[in-house]
């Protein structure tokens, strides 16, 4: 780098990355970029100094996910999966989450997480690609506790069409009932 080359402003680069990023210490969000705020429909004050549990459908999902992730992050591996998360406005959506913990002995001490919204037609991983876009929409609303009639109204489709998508989801996830399906979707 020569004297005429401008110095890089890494904080500015972070804020404007084209992917949503949240930095967390002990599962408390300490920083995020503009894309993360847009994705979660949040202001900085909605996210910074808040528990990640705020972005999970329910507290139990936050707890079980943490129990599942800690051993993976402890191996100093990059973690990635598709899951349903909650925006600050209460809506649910499908997202690919990738994470990395910096200290294998304390995996949540400092971790960085990226998020890709799967409902926006972005590249999907193998798990999410097994579902159609409409199945992901129906699944996200099922998790929200909506009935077929309510989902149909929200998506502008008939309740019968919702039931067809629900049946397909049950089959793809090997679930016998909607509650079992919801548990598997959130796992």
Rosetta constraint file for C-alpha pairs under 8 A:
AtomPair CA 1 CA 5 HARMONIC 6.14 0.50
AtomPair CA 9 CA 13 HARMONIC 6.32 0.50
AtomPair CA 10 CA 14 HARMONIC 6.05 0.50
AtomPair CA 11 CA 15 HARMONIC 6.26 0.50
AtomPair CA 12 CA 16 HARMONIC 6.37 0.50
AtomPair CA 13 CA 17 HARMONIC 6.07 0.50
AtomPair CA 14 CA 33 HARMONIC 6.30 0.50
AtomPair CA 15 CA 32 HARMONIC 7.25 0.50
AtomPair CA 15 CA 33 HARMONIC 4.23 0.50
AtomPair CA 15 CA 34 HARMONIC 5.55 0.50
AtomPair CA 15 CA 35 HARMONIC 7.91 0.50
AtomPair CA 16 CA 33 HARMONIC 6.47 0.50
AtomPair CA 16 CA 34 HARMONIC 6.11 0.50
AtomPair CA 16 CA 35 HARMONIC 7.25 0.50
AtomPair CA 17 CA 33 HARMONIC 7.21 0.50
AtomPair CA 17 CA 34 HARMONIC 7.86 0.50
AtomPair CA 17 CA 35 HARMONIC 7.28 0.50
AtomPair CA 18 CA 35 HARMONIC 6.78 0.50
AtomPair CA 19 CA 35 HARMONIC 6.08 0.50
AtomPair CA 19 CA 36 HARMONIC 7.58 0.50
AtomPair CA 19 CA 114 HARMONIC 6.77 0.50
AtomPair CA 19 CA 115 HARMONIC 6.85 0.50
AtomPair CA 19 CA 116 HARMONIC 6.90 0.50
AtomPair CA 20 CA 32 HARMONIC 7.71 0.50
AtomPair CA 20 CA 33 HARMONIC 6.43 0.50
AtomPair CA 20 CA 34 HARMONIC 7.28 0.50
AtomPair CA 20 CA 35 HARMONIC 4.49 0.50
AtomPair CA 20 CA 36 HARMONIC 4.11 0.50
AtomPair CA 20 CA 37 HARMONIC 7.78 0.50
AtomPair CA 20 CA 39 HARMONIC 7.02 0.50
AtomPair CA 20 CA 114 HARMONIC 5.46 0.50
AtomPair CA 20 CA 115 HARMONIC 5.20 0.50
AtomPair CA 20 CA 116 HARMONIC 6.84 0.50
AtomPair CA 21 CA 32 HARMONIC 5.58 0.50
AtomPair CA 21 CA 33 HARMONIC 5.77 0.50
AtomPair CA 21 CA 35 HARMONIC 7.22 0.50
AtomPair CA 21 CA 36 HARMONIC 5.69 0.50
AtomPair CA 21 CA 112 HARMONIC 7.08 0.50
AtomPair CA 21 CA 113 HARMONIC 5.59 0.50
AtomPair CA 21 CA 114 HARMONIC 4.48 0.50
AtomPair CA 21 CA 115 HARMONIC 6.49 0.50
AtomPair CA 22 CA 29 HARMONIC 6.64 0.50
AtomPair CA 22 CA 30 HARMONIC 7.61 0.50
AtomPair CA 22 CA 31 HARMONIC 5.82 0.50
AtomPair CA 22 CA 32 HARMONIC 4.29 0.50
AtomPair CA 22 CA 33 HARMONIC 6.84 0.50
AtomPair CA 22 CA 36 HARMONIC 6.79 0.50
AtomPair CA 22 CA 112 HARMONIC 5.97 0.50
AtomPair CA 22 CA 113 HARMONIC 5.23 0.50
AtomPair CA 22 CA 114 HARMONIC 6.48 0.50
AtomPair CA 23 CA 29 HARMONIC 5.91 0.50
AtomPair CA 23 CA 30 HARMONIC 5.75 0.50
AtomPair CA 23 CA 31 HARMONIC 5.14 0.50
AtomPair CA 23 CA 32 HARMONIC 6.11 0.50
AtomPair CA 23 CA 110 HARMONIC 7.37 0.50
AtomPair CA 23 CA 111 HARMONIC 5.92 0.50
AtomPair CA 23 CA 112 HARMONIC 4.54 0.50
AtomPair CA 23 CA 113 HARMONIC 6.26 0.50
AtomPair CA 24 CA 28 HARMONIC 5.15 0.50
AtomPair CA 24 CA 29 HARMONIC 4.31 0.50
AtomPair CA 24 CA 30 HARMONIC 5.28 0.50
AtomPair CA 24 CA 31 HARMONIC 7.04 0.50
AtomPair CA 24 CA 108 HARMONIC 7.58 0.50
AtomPair CA 24 CA 109 HARMONIC 7.80 0.50
AtomPair CA 24 CA 110 HARMONIC 5.79 0.50
AtomPair CA 24 CA 111 HARMONIC 5.34 0.50
AtomPair CA 24 CA 112 HARMONIC 6.30 0.50
AtomPair CA 24 CA 113 HARMONIC 7.86 0.50
AtomPair CA 25 CA 29 HARMONIC 6.57 0.50
AtomPair CA 25 CA 30 HARMONIC 6.66 0.50
AtomPair CA 25 CA 108 HARMONIC 6.21 0.50
AtomPair CA 25 CA 109 HARMONIC 5.02 0.50
AtomPair CA 25 CA 110 HARMONIC 4.59 0.50
AtomPair CA 25 CA 111 HARMONIC 6.48 0.50
AtomPair CA 26 CA 108 HARMONIC 4.72 0.50
AtomPair CA 26 CA 109 HARMONIC 4.82 0.50
AtomPair CA 26 CA 110 HARMONIC 6.65 0.50
AtomPair CA 27 CA 51 HARMONIC 5.99 0.50
AtomPair CA 27 CA 52 HARMONIC 5.71 0.50
AtomPair CA 27 CA 108 HARMONIC 6.13 0.50
AtomPair CA 27 CA 109 HARMONIC 7.82 0.50
AtomPair CA 28 CA 48 HARMONIC 7.85 0.50
AtomPair CA 28 CA 49 HARMONIC 5.95 0.50
AtomPair CA 28 CA 50 HARMONIC 5.49 0.50
AtomPair CA 28 CA 51 HARMONIC 4.38 0.50
AtomPair CA 28 CA 52 HARMONIC 5.84 0.50
AtomPair CA 29 CA 47 HARMONIC 6.32 0.50
AtomPair CA 29 CA 48 HARMONIC 5.28 0.50
AtomPair CA 29 CA 49 HARMONIC 5.46 0.50
AtomPair CA 29 CA 50 HARMONIC 5.61 0.50
AtomPair CA 29 CA 51 HARMONIC 6.14 0.50
AtomPair CA 29 CA 52 HARMONIC 6.31 0.50
AtomPair CA 30 CA 47 HARMONIC 7.97 0.50
AtomPair CA 30 CA 48 HARMONIC 5.14 0.50
AtomPair CA 30 CA 49 HARMONIC 5.57 0.50
AtomPair CA 30 CA 50 HARMONIC 7.85 0.50
AtomPair CA 31 CA 48 HARMONIC 5.99 0.50
AtomPair CA 32 CA 36 HARMONIC 6.13 0.50
AtomPair CA 32 CA 37 HARMONIC 7.26 0.50
AtomPair CA 32 CA 44 HARMONIC 7.77 0.50
AtomPair CA 32 CA 47 HARMONIC 7.96 0.50
AtomPair CA 32 CA 48 HARMONIC 7.59 0.50
AtomPair CA 33 CA 37 HARMONIC 6.64 0.50
AtomPair CA 34 CA 38 HARMONIC 6.31 0.50
AtomPair CA 35 CA 39 HARMONIC 5.98 0.50
AtomPair CA 36 CA 40 HARMONIC 6.07 0.50
AtomPair CA 36 CA 115 HARMONIC 7.56 0.50
AtomPair CA 37 CA 41 HARMONIC 5.67 0.50
AtomPair CA 37 CA 42 HARMONIC 4.83 0.50
AtomPair CA 37 CA 43 HARMONIC 6.07 0.50
AtomPair CA 37 CA 44 HARMONIC 6.89 0.50
AtomPair CA 38 CA 42 HARMONIC 6.47 0.50
AtomPair CA 39 CA 87 HARMONIC 7.61 0.50
AtomPair CA 39 CA 117 HARMONIC 7.32 0.50
AtomPair CA 40 CA 55 HARMONIC 7.95 0.50
AtomPair CA 40 CA 86 HARMONIC 7.50 0.50
AtomPair CA 40 CA 87 HARMONIC 4.48 0.50
AtomPair CA 40 CA 88 HARMONIC 5.90 0.50
AtomPair CA 41 CA 87 HARMONIC 6.13 0.50
AtomPair CA 41 CA 88 HARMONIC 5.95 0.50
AtomPair CA 41 CA 89 HARMONIC 6.71 0.50
AtomPair CA 42 CA 46 HARMONIC 5.75 0.50
AtomPair CA 42 CA 47 HARMONIC 7.01 0.50
AtomPair CA 42 CA 87 HARMONIC 7.66 0.50
AtomPair CA 42 CA 88 HARMONIC 5.84 0.50
AtomPair CA 42 CA 89 HARMONIC 7.87 0.50
AtomPair CA 43 CA 47 HARMONIC 6.96 0.50
AtomPair CA 44 CA 48 HARMONIC 5.74 0.50
AtomPair CA 45 CA 49 HARMONIC 7.94 0.50
AtomPair CA 46 CA 50 HARMONIC 7.30 0.50
AtomPair CA 46 CA 88 HARMONIC 7.34 0.50
AtomPair CA 47 CA 51 HARMONIC 7.97 0.50
AtomPair CA 50 CA 54 HARMONIC 7.22 0.50
AtomPair CA 52 CA 56 HARMONIC 7.21 0.50
AtomPair CA 52 CA 62 HARMONIC 7.50 0.50
AtomPair CA 53 CA 58 HARMONIC 7.41 0.50
AtomPair CA 53 CA 59 HARMONIC 5.98 0.50
AtomPair CA 53 CA 62 HARMONIC 5.31 0.50
AtomPair CA 54 CA 86 HARMONIC 7.59 0.50
AtomPair CA 54 CA 88 HARMONIC 7.52 0.50
AtomPair CA 55 CA 85 HARMONIC 5.84 0.50
AtomPair CA 55 CA 86 HARMONIC 4.77 0.50
AtomPair CA 55 CA 87 HARMONIC 6.04 0.50
AtomPair CA 55 CA 88 HARMONIC 7.00 0.50
AtomPair CA 56 CA 61 HARMONIC 6.39 0.50
AtomPair CA 56 CA 62 HARMONIC 5.87 0.50
AtomPair CA 56 CA 84 HARMONIC 7.70 0.50
AtomPair CA 56 CA 85 HARMONIC 5.03 0.50
AtomPair CA 56 CA 86 HARMONIC 5.29 0.50
AtomPair CA 57 CA 61 HARMONIC 6.71 0.50
AtomPair CA 57 CA 84 HARMONIC 7.44 0.50
AtomPair CA 57 CA 85 HARMONIC 5.90 0.50
AtomPair CA 57 CA 86 HARMONIC 5.43 0.50
AtomPair CA 57 CA 92 HARMONIC 7.43 0.50
AtomPair CA 57 CA 143 HARMONIC 7.70 0.50
AtomPair CA 57 CA 144 HARMONIC 7.80 0.50
AtomPair CA 58 CA 62 HARMONIC 6.72 0.50
AtomPair CA 59 CA 63 HARMONIC 6.31 0.50
AtomPair CA 60 CA 64 HARMONIC 6.08 0.50
AtomPair CA 61 CA 65 HARMONIC 5.92 0.50
AtomPair CA 61 CA 186 HARMONIC 6.54 0.50
AtomPair CA 61 CA 187 HARMONIC 7.27 0.50
AtomPair CA 62 CA 66 HARMONIC 6.16 0.50
AtomPair CA 63 CA 67 HARMONIC 6.31 0.50
AtomPair CA 64 CA 68 HARMONIC 6.21 0.50
AtomPair CA 64 CA 187 HARMONIC 7.74 0.50
AtomPair CA 65 CA 69 HARMONIC 6.00 0.50
AtomPair CA 65 CA 187 HARMONIC 7.27 0.50
AtomPair CA 66 CA 70 HARMONIC 5.98 0.50
AtomPair CA 67 CA 71 HARMONIC 7.73 0.50
AtomPair CA 68 CA 72 HARMONIC 7.46 0.50
AtomPair CA 69 CA 73 HARMONIC 6.09 0.50
AtomPair CA 69 CA 79 HARMONIC 7.70 0.50
AtomPair CA 70 CA 74 HARMONIC 5.99 0.50
AtomPair CA 70 CA 107 HARMONIC 5.98 0.50
AtomPair CA 70 CA 108 HARMONIC 7.24 0.50
AtomPair CA 71 CA 75 HARMONIC 6.52 0.50
AtomPair CA 71 CA 107 HARMONIC 7.99 0.50
AtomPair CA 72 CA 76 HARMONIC 7.09 0.50
AtomPair CA 72 CA 77 HARMONIC 6.19 0.50
AtomPair CA 72 CA 78 HARMONIC 7.97 0.50
AtomPair CA 72 CA 79 HARMONIC 6.84 0.50
AtomPair CA 73 CA 77 HARMONIC 5.54 0.50
AtomPair CA 73 CA 78 HARMONIC 6.96 0.50
AtomPair CA 73 CA 79 HARMONIC 6.85 0.50
AtomPair CA 73 CA 99 HARMONIC 7.95 0.50
AtomPair CA 73 CA 100 HARMONIC 6.33 0.50
AtomPair CA 73 CA 101 HARMONIC 5.42 0.50
AtomPair CA 73 CA 104 HARMONIC 6.59 0.50
AtomPair CA 73 CA 107 HARMONIC 5.42 0.50
AtomPair CA 73 CA 108 HARMONIC 7.96 0.50
AtomPair CA 74 CA 101 HARMONIC 7.26 0.50
AtomPair CA 74 CA 103 HARMONIC 7.25 0.50
AtomPair CA 74 CA 104 HARMONIC 4.04 0.50
AtomPair CA 74 CA 105 HARMONIC 6.20 0.50
AtomPair CA 74 CA 106 HARMONIC 7.05 0.50
AtomPair CA 74 CA 107 HARMONIC 5.23 0.50
AtomPair CA 75 CA 104 HARMONIC 6.15 0.50
AtomPair CA 76 CA 100 HARMONIC 7.10 0.50
AtomPair CA 76 CA 101 HARMONIC 6.47 0.50
AtomPair CA 76 CA 102 HARMONIC 7.18 0.50
AtomPair CA 76 CA 103 HARMONIC 7.56 0.50
AtomPair CA 76 CA 104 HARMONIC 5.65 0.50
AtomPair CA 77 CA 100 HARMONIC 6.68 0.50
AtomPair CA 77 CA 101 HARMONIC 7.91 0.50
AtomPair CA 78 CA 98 HARMONIC 6.82 0.50
AtomPair CA 78 CA 99 HARMONIC 5.69 0.50
AtomPair CA 78 CA 100 HARMONIC 4.96 0.50
AtomPair CA 78 CA 101 HARMONIC 7.87 0.50
AtomPair CA 79 CA 97 HARMONIC 7.82 0.50
AtomPair CA 79 CA 98 HARMONIC 5.31 0.50
AtomPair CA 79 CA 99 HARMONIC 5.00 0.50
AtomPair CA 79 CA 100 HARMONIC 6.34 0.50
AtomPair CA 80 CA 96 HARMONIC 6.93 0.50
AtomPair CA 80 CA 97 HARMONIC 5.41 0.50
AtomPair CA 80 CA 98 HARMONIC 4.19 0.50
AtomPair CA 80 CA 99 HARMONIC 6.45 0.50
AtomPair CA 81 CA 96 HARMONIC 5.59 0.50
AtomPair CA 81 CA 97 HARMONIC 5.52 0.50
AtomPair CA 81 CA 98 HARMONIC 6.76 0.50
AtomPair CA 81 CA 127 HARMONIC 7.89 0.50
AtomPair CA 82 CA 94 HARMONIC 6.92 0.50
AtomPair CA 82 CA 95 HARMONIC 5.57 0.50
AtomPair CA 82 CA 96 HARMONIC 4.29 0.50
AtomPair CA 82 CA 97 HARMONIC 6.16 0.50
AtomPair CA 82 CA 125 HARMONIC 7.56 0.50
AtomPair CA 82 CA 127 HARMONIC 6.75 0.50
AtomPair CA 82 CA 128 HARMONIC 6.38 0.50
AtomPair CA 83 CA 94 HARMONIC 5.65 0.50
AtomPair CA 83 CA 95 HARMONIC 5.59 0.50
AtomPair CA 83 CA 96 HARMONIC 6.47 0.50
AtomPair CA 83 CA 97 HARMONIC 7.47 0.50
AtomPair CA 83 CA 185 HARMONIC 7.04 0.50
AtomPair CA 83 CA 186 HARMONIC 6.53 0.50
AtomPair CA 83 CA 187 HARMONIC 7.87 0.50
AtomPair CA 84 CA 92 HARMONIC 6.41 0.50
AtomPair CA 84 CA 93 HARMONIC 5.40 0.50
AtomPair CA 84 CA 94 HARMONIC 4.54 0.50
AtomPair CA 84 CA 95 HARMONIC 6.18 0.50
AtomPair CA 84 CA 140 HARMONIC 6.59 0.50
AtomPair CA 84 CA 185 HARMONIC 7.19 0.50
AtomPair CA 84 CA 186 HARMONIC 6.44 0.50
AtomPair CA 85 CA 92 HARMONIC 5.59 0.50
AtomPair CA 85 CA 93 HARMONIC 5.67 0.50
AtomPair CA 85 CA 94 HARMONIC 6.45 0.50
AtomPair CA 85 CA 95 HARMONIC 6.87 0.50
AtomPair CA 86 CA 90 HARMONIC 5.85 0.50
AtomPair CA 86 CA 91 HARMONIC 5.66 0.50
AtomPair CA 86 CA 92 HARMONIC 4.51 0.50
AtomPair CA 86 CA 93 HARMONIC 6.54 0.50
AtomPair CA 87 CA 91 HARMONIC 5.39 0.50
AtomPair CA 87 CA 92 HARMONIC 6.20 0.50
AtomPair CA 87 CA 93 HARMONIC 7.68 0.50
AtomPair CA 91 CA 144 HARMONIC 7.87 0.50
AtomPair CA 92 CA 140 HARMONIC 5.47 0.50
AtomPair CA 92 CA 141 HARMONIC 6.97 0.50
AtomPair CA 92 CA 143 HARMONIC 7.84 0.50
AtomPair CA 92 CA 144 HARMONIC 7.05 0.50
AtomPair CA 93 CA 117 HARMONIC 7.45 0.50
AtomPair CA 93 CA 118 HARMONIC 7.81 0.50
AtomPair CA 93 CA 119 HARMONIC 6.96 0.50
AtomPair CA 93 CA 136 HARMONIC 7.98 0.50
AtomPair CA 93 CA 137 HARMONIC 7.54 0.50
AtomPair CA 93 CA 140 HARMONIC 5.74 0.50
AtomPair CA 94 CA 117 HARMONIC 6.20 0.50
AtomPair CA 94 CA 118 HARMONIC 5.40 0.50
AtomPair CA 94 CA 119 HARMONIC 6.27 0.50
AtomPair CA 94 CA 136 HARMONIC 6.82 0.50
AtomPair CA 94 CA 140 HARMONIC 7.06 0.50
AtomPair CA 95 CA 115 HARMONIC 6.24 0.50
AtomPair CA 95 CA 116 HARMONIC 5.38 0.50
AtomPair CA 95 CA 117 HARMONIC 4.55 0.50
AtomPair CA 95 CA 118 HARMONIC 5.17 0.50
AtomPair CA 95 CA 119 HARMONIC 7.68 0.50
AtomPair CA 96 CA 115 HARMONIC 5.61 0.50
AtomPair CA 96 CA 116 HARMONIC 5.06 0.50
AtomPair CA 96 CA 117 HARMONIC 6.60 0.50
AtomPair CA 96 CA 118 HARMONIC 6.79 0.50
AtomPair CA 96 CA 124 HARMONIC 7.80 0.50
AtomPair CA 96 CA 125 HARMONIC 7.63 0.50
AtomPair CA 97 CA 113 HARMONIC 6.78 0.50
AtomPair CA 97 CA 114 HARMONIC 5.73 0.50
AtomPair CA 97 CA 115 HARMONIC 4.79 0.50
AtomPair CA 97 CA 116 HARMONIC 6.72 0.50
AtomPair CA 98 CA 113 HARMONIC 5.57 0.50
AtomPair CA 98 CA 114 HARMONIC 5.17 0.50
AtomPair CA 98 CA 115 HARMONIC 6.60 0.50
AtomPair CA 99 CA 111 HARMONIC 6.79 0.50
AtomPair CA 99 CA 112 HARMONIC 5.60 0.50
AtomPair CA 99 CA 113 HARMONIC 4.34 0.50
AtomPair CA 99 CA 114 HARMONIC 6.41 0.50
AtomPair CA 100 CA 111 HARMONIC 5.45 0.50
AtomPair CA 100 CA 112 HARMONIC 5.52 0.50
AtomPair CA 100 CA 113 HARMONIC 6.70 0.50
AtomPair CA 101 CA 107 HARMONIC 4.94 0.50
AtomPair CA 101 CA 108 HARMONIC 6.15 0.50
AtomPair CA 101 CA 109 HARMONIC 7.41 0.50
AtomPair CA 101 CA 110 HARMONIC 5.90 0.50
AtomPair CA 101 CA 111 HARMONIC 4.25 0.50
AtomPair CA 101 CA 112 HARMONIC 6.71 0.50
AtomPair CA 102 CA 107 HARMONIC 6.64 0.50
AtomPair CA 102 CA 109 HARMONIC 7.56 0.50
AtomPair CA 102 CA 110 HARMONIC 5.82 0.50
AtomPair CA 102 CA 111 HARMONIC 6.08 0.50
AtomPair CA 103 CA 107 HARMONIC 5.28 0.50
AtomPair CA 103 CA 108 HARMONIC 7.72 0.50
AtomPair CA 103 CA 109 HARMONIC 6.70 0.50
AtomPair CA 103 CA 110 HARMONIC 7.03 0.50
AtomPair CA 107 CA 111 HARMONIC 7.21 0.50
AtomPair CA 116 CA 122 HARMONIC 7.54 0.50
AtomPair CA 117 CA 122 HARMONIC 7.03 0.50
AtomPair CA 118 CA 122 HARMONIC 5.79 0.50
AtomPair CA 118 CA 123 HARMONIC 7.39 0.50
AtomPair CA 118 CA 124 HARMONIC 6.44 0.50
AtomPair CA 118 CA 128 HARMONIC 7.76 0.50
AtomPair CA 119 CA 133 HARMONIC 6.84 0.50
AtomPair CA 119 CA 136 HARMONIC 7.63 0.50
AtomPair CA 119 CA 137 HARMONIC 7.81 0.50
AtomPair CA 124 CA 128 HARMONIC 5.94 0.50
AtomPair CA 124 CA 129 HARMONIC 5.74 0.50
AtomPair CA 125 CA 129 HARMONIC 6.07 0.50
AtomPair CA 126 CA 130 HARMONIC 6.65 0.50
AtomPair CA 127 CA 131 HARMONIC 7.84 0.50
AtomPair CA 131 CA 135 HARMONIC 5.78 0.50
AtomPair CA 131 CA 136 HARMONIC 6.31 0.50
AtomPair CA 131 CA 169 HARMONIC 7.89 0.50
AtomPair CA 132 CA 136 HARMONIC 6.35 0.50
AtomPair CA 133 CA 137 HARMONIC 6.34 0.50
AtomPair CA 134 CA 138 HARMONIC 6.17 0.50
AtomPair CA 134 CA 165 HARMONIC 7.64 0.50
AtomPair CA 135 CA 139 HARMONIC 5.96 0.50
AtomPair CA 135 CA 165 HARMONIC 5.74 0.50
AtomPair CA 135 CA 166 HARMONIC 7.53 0.50
AtomPair CA 135 CA 168 HARMONIC 7.95 0.50
AtomPair CA 135 CA 169 HARMONIC 6.90 0.50
AtomPair CA 136 CA 140 HARMONIC 6.10 0.50
AtomPair CA 137 CA 141 HARMONIC 6.47 0.50
AtomPair CA 138 CA 142 HARMONIC 6.08 0.50
AtomPair CA 138 CA 151 HARMONIC 6.87 0.50
AtomPair CA 138 CA 162 HARMONIC 6.89 0.50
AtomPair CA 138 CA 165 HARMONIC 7.03 0.50
AtomPair CA 138 CA 166 HARMONIC 7.20 0.50
AtomPair CA 139 CA 143 HARMONIC 6.26 0.50
AtomPair CA 139 CA 166 HARMONIC 7.58 0.50
AtomPair CA 139 CA 169 HARMONIC 7.66 0.50
AtomPair CA 139 CA 182 HARMONIC 7.81 0.50
AtomPair CA 139 CA 185 HARMONIC 7.66 0.50
AtomPair CA 140 CA 144 HARMONIC 6.53 0.50
AtomPair CA 141 CA 145 HARMONIC 6.64 0.50
AtomPair CA 141 CA 146 HARMONIC 5.87 0.50
AtomPair CA 141 CA 151 HARMONIC 6.45 0.50
AtomPair CA 142 CA 146 HARMONIC 5.39 0.50
AtomPair CA 142 CA 147 HARMONIC 7.21 0.50
AtomPair CA 142 CA 151 HARMONIC 7.78 0.50
AtomPair CA 142 CA 182 HARMONIC 7.11 0.50
AtomPair CA 143 CA 182 HARMONIC 5.78 0.50
AtomPair CA 143 CA 185 HARMONIC 7.97 0.50
AtomPair CA 146 CA 150 HARMONIC 5.77 0.50
AtomPair CA 146 CA 151 HARMONIC 6.09 0.50
AtomPair CA 147 CA 151 HARMONIC 6.06 0.50
AtomPair CA 148 CA 152 HARMONIC 5.93 0.50
AtomPair CA 148 CA 159 HARMONIC 5.00 0.50
AtomPair CA 148 CA 160 HARMONIC 7.65 0.50
AtomPair CA 148 CA 162 HARMONIC 5.73 0.50
AtomPair CA 148 CA 163 HARMONIC 6.54 0.50
AtomPair CA 149 CA 153 HARMONIC 6.26 0.50
AtomPair CA 149 CA 158 HARMONIC 7.45 0.50
AtomPair CA 149 CA 159 HARMONIC 4.91 0.50
AtomPair CA 150 CA 154 HARMONIC 6.19 0.50
AtomPair CA 150 CA 159 HARMONIC 7.96 0.50
AtomPair CA 151 CA 155 HARMONIC 6.04 0.50
AtomPair CA 151 CA 159 HARMONIC 7.26 0.50
AtomPair CA 151 CA 162 HARMONIC 6.98 0.50
AtomPair CA 152 CA 156 HARMONIC 5.50 0.50
AtomPair CA 152 CA 157 HARMONIC 4.64 0.50
AtomPair CA 152 CA 158 HARMONIC 5.09 0.50
AtomPair CA 152 CA 159 HARMONIC 4.97 0.50
AtomPair CA 152 CA 161 HARMONIC 7.67 0.50
AtomPair CA 152 CA 162 HARMONIC 6.16 0.50
AtomPair CA 153 CA 157 HARMONIC 6.50 0.50
AtomPair CA 153 CA 158 HARMONIC 7.45 0.50
AtomPair CA 153 CA 159 HARMONIC 7.97 0.50
AtomPair CA 157 CA 161 HARMONIC 6.44 0.50
AtomPair CA 157 CA 162 HARMONIC 7.19 0.50
AtomPair CA 158 CA 162 HARMONIC 6.51 0.50
AtomPair CA 159 CA 163 HARMONIC 6.26 0.50
AtomPair CA 160 CA 164 HARMONIC 6.34 0.50
AtomPair CA 161 CA 165 HARMONIC 6.38 0.50
AtomPair CA 162 CA 166 HARMONIC 6.09 0.50
AtomPair CA 163 CA 167 HARMONIC 6.06 0.50
AtomPair CA 164 CA 168 HARMONIC 6.28 0.50
AtomPair CA 165 CA 169 HARMONIC 6.18 0.50
AtomPair CA 166 CA 170 HARMONIC 6.13 0.50
AtomPair CA 166 CA 178 HARMONIC 7.90 0.50
AtomPair CA 167 CA 171 HARMONIC 6.22 0.50
AtomPair CA 168 CA 172 HARMONIC 6.12 0.50
AtomPair CA 169 CA 173 HARMONIC 6.02 0.50
AtomPair CA 169 CA 181 HARMONIC 7.49 0.50
AtomPair CA 170 CA 174 HARMONIC 5.78 0.50
AtomPair CA 170 CA 175 HARMONIC 4.84 0.50
AtomPair CA 170 CA 176 HARMONIC 6.51 0.50
AtomPair CA 170 CA 177 HARMONIC 7.10 0.50
AtomPair CA 170 CA 178 HARMONIC 7.28 0.50
AtomPair CA 170 CA 181 HARMONIC 6.08 0.50
AtomPair CA 171 CA 175 HARMONIC 6.47 0.50
AtomPair CA 173 CA 181 HARMONIC 6.74 0.50
AtomPair CA 173 CA 184 HARMONIC 7.13 0.50
AtomPair CA 174 CA 181 HARMONIC 7.98 0.50
AtomPair CA 175 CA 180 HARMONIC 5.60 0.50
AtomPair CA 175 CA 181 HARMONIC 5.25 0.50
AtomPair CA 175 CA 184 HARMONIC 7.85 0.50
AtomPair CA 176 CA 180 HARMONIC 6.55 0.50
AtomPair CA 176 CA 181 HARMONIC 7.45 0.50
AtomPair CA 177 CA 181 HARMONIC 6.26 0.50
AtomPair CA 178 CA 182 HARMONIC 6.12 0.50
AtomPair CA 179 CA 183 HARMONIC 6.26 0.50
AtomPair CA 180 CA 184 HARMONIC 6.27 0.50
AtomPair CA 181 CA 185 HARMONIC 6.07 0.50
AtomPair CA 182 CA 186 HARMONIC 6.21 0.50
AtomPair CA 183 CA 187 HARMONIC 6.07 0.50
